[in-house]
Amino acid sequence: MFSASASTLAANVGEGQRIYQMHCLGCHGVGGQSAIPTAPNFARSERLMQPDTALMMSIKAGKMTMPSFNGILRDQQIFDVIAYLRTLQR
């Protein structure tokens, strides 16, 4: 089971945007509008109707063409990216 203090879970949207631009932009596109057919469109909230912990596990595991980010991004960085993704919903 995942456990962390509330301060650890406080997400930084700006840091999430920076990480997104570095690791996610190529496939998930500017503004979350998918750049490849298999990537969800975050601007349309695709796959974002899940709890943060479920999204974190998906990012860590990878799926289809998305690589695993386990060991590449720390949990806090993943939560920062998720917080940024939630700002893209229209």
Disulfide bonds with the S-S distance in Angstrom:
none
